[in-house]
Amino acid sequence: MYTIFSVLIIITCILLLLVVLVQNPKGGGLSATFGGGNQVMGVKKTADFLEKATWYLAIALLFFSLMSNLSISSKVDENGQNESIIQQQLDETPIPTQSLPALPIQEAPAE
């Protein structure tokens, strides 16, 4: 399930990137290209469409991010609390038993 959300997040990011790059902050961009008077979608409608698409894609990205977080599997420990699989792997990883070399200790000079 997490993989599905990851793919949806990547697709949403690419679409959001394209929609934002098409827009021009000074009123030009794609909306200026369709500036003819006989166009079905005029300048205003194109700008409105791009703005709405940006908002919808941003909300979709937030939704997919939250859902991917909820889809990460976890186990319940004996206290009834959720423990992530990553934390379990960290707990099971052996700690090296080699001792670190001792650092030389310098005594402060007497005043």
N, C-alpha and C positions, 0 to 999 in steps of 0.2 A: 504494500500500500504506500509505503514511504517513497518507493521508486516512482510510482505514478505521480505523486505530488511533486517530486523533484523535476520530472519532465515537464509538468504543467507550469512550474515556477520558471523554468528556463524559457519555455515558449512565451510566457507572459512577459518576461523581461525583454526578450528580443522584440516582441510587438510594441511594448512600451517605448523602447529605444527608438524604433522606427517612427512611431507617431510623434515623439518629442522632437526628433531631428527634422521632420517634415515641417513642423511649425516654425514660424519666424516671429520673434518677439516684437518686431516693429510693424507688423501688419502685412508683411510680404509673404514669402514662402509659397506654399501650394495654393493658398487662397488668392494670391496675386496673379498666379498663372491662369486661373479661371475668371479673369476679370471682364470677360465679354458680357454684353448686355443680353444676349439670347441664350445664356446658359440655363440649364434646368436647376443646377445647384449653384447659386451665386456665391459671391465672396463671403458674405455673412454666414450662409449655411455651411460652407466648407469649414470656416473657422469654428463654428459651433460644434460641428461633427468631430473635429479634431480635439476640441476641448473636452467634450463628453467622452470620447474614446480614451483620453488620457486619464480621466477620473475613474472610468469603469475598469481600466486595466490596472490602475494603482490599487483600487479596492480588491480586485481579483488577486493581485499579488499578495496583499495583506492576508486575505482569506486562505490562500493556498499555503502561505507560510505558517499560519496558525494551525491549519489542519495537518500539515506535515509534522509539526511538533507533537500533536496529539496522537499521530499514528506511530510514533516511535515506540517500540515495544519495551515494556518494563516488567519486572517481576515484583511480587509482594513479599517482603521479608516476614519474619516471625512476629514482628510488632505490628503488622498490618499496614506498614508504610511502603510506598512504591520505591523501588531501588532500580536505577537505570542499569542497563547492560554494560555501559561503559564503566560505571562505578564498580560493578561486579568484576570486570576484567582487571581494573586497577587494583582491587583488593586481592585478587588471585595472583597477581604478578609478583614473583619472588624478588625480594630486596637483596641486593648484593651484600655479601657478608664480609667483603674485604674492608679492612680498616683504611682510612685515609691517612696519608703521611702526616706526621705531627709537624706543626708549624713552629719554628723557633720563637720562643718567648723572650722578648727583650724587657729587661727590667728598667723601670724609670730611674733616671739618675737622681741621686740624693741631693737635696738642696741645702 
